[in-house]
Structure formats: structure tokens, C-alpha cells
């Protein structure tokens, strides 16, 4: 499962989607392909989490795992 928040959620038109992959990088690459260049550009700036922990592209993903993309937060 891929969970999306804020601007990447808007770009994808959904907050969660099932995207298969063996690693976090596989899931993200498939999401980029599915949602297009605008999404991919935003996703590249996001923090990536796997089951609530910071993740890298090589982390393994199982059927029950959740990958999440959180865009940078700005405030004033």
C-alpha cells in the first residue's frame, strides 16, 4: 500500500493506492509511472516512510507493508 499526503495526494488524485513492488524504490518508480511527471517531480522532494519508519529505496516491501510519501512542510 502506498499512502500519499498533501501535494502528492492532490497530484495523484488519491490518498492511497495498491502498488506492487519488492522494494521501496520499486513502489516509488511504479507510482511515478502511474501518476506521471508532475507527481514524480513532487515525490522526489518527499520523505519516504515504511511502516512509520524512515526508509531507503533498497528497503524490502512485503504484502502487508505501507510506504508513505510526506512532502516537505513549510510554515511562516
Buried (B, 14 or more C-beta within 10 A) or exposed (E): BBBBBBBBBBBBEEEEBEBEBEBBBBBBBBBBEEBEEEBBEBBEEBEBBBEEEEBEEEBEBEEEBEBBBBBEEEEE
